[in-house]
Amino acid sequence: MRRRLRILAVGGAGLAALGAVAAPAGAAGAGPEADLAYHGAVSLAGGRVDVRFTPRNHGPSAVPDATVRLRWSAPLAYGQVLPAGCARSGAQAVLCEVGALAADDLGRPVRLRVLLRGAPSEVLLETDTAWSGGSVDRNRQNDHQRVLVLDTGDEYYF
């Protein structure tokens, strides 16, 4: 993923140096349109956060590969083991592979448990698409979620 971002940054700098202008999102060649969404539940108890969600592609096109970013308002504890397909991305974020998603279909459920430093009494969880395999998502309302989670052990749905 870092290599993809590096290539995009270098390529973008090269285009800017040549005076090129990026095409608008609706222009031809901007990539197929897909509408990604993530719905699930999150709970917090004693610094332990349990997250489960199911990705969905509302279409109209398939997504060849997708990655979701989960960010917490508190830093993650050191030395924890994440499930396969997930990796830390800084002090407060995790990236999880979603994989390919057919149009108008559900992906495989994702379950994740993380420990937060200092056992906060509340935490804000933000989710959004970090990578969509070149697909364009014109409805960012349902793939970007913000959930305030209190340290009660109760589930909060998004």
Disulfide bonds with the S-S distance in Angstrom:
Cys86-Cys96 2.11
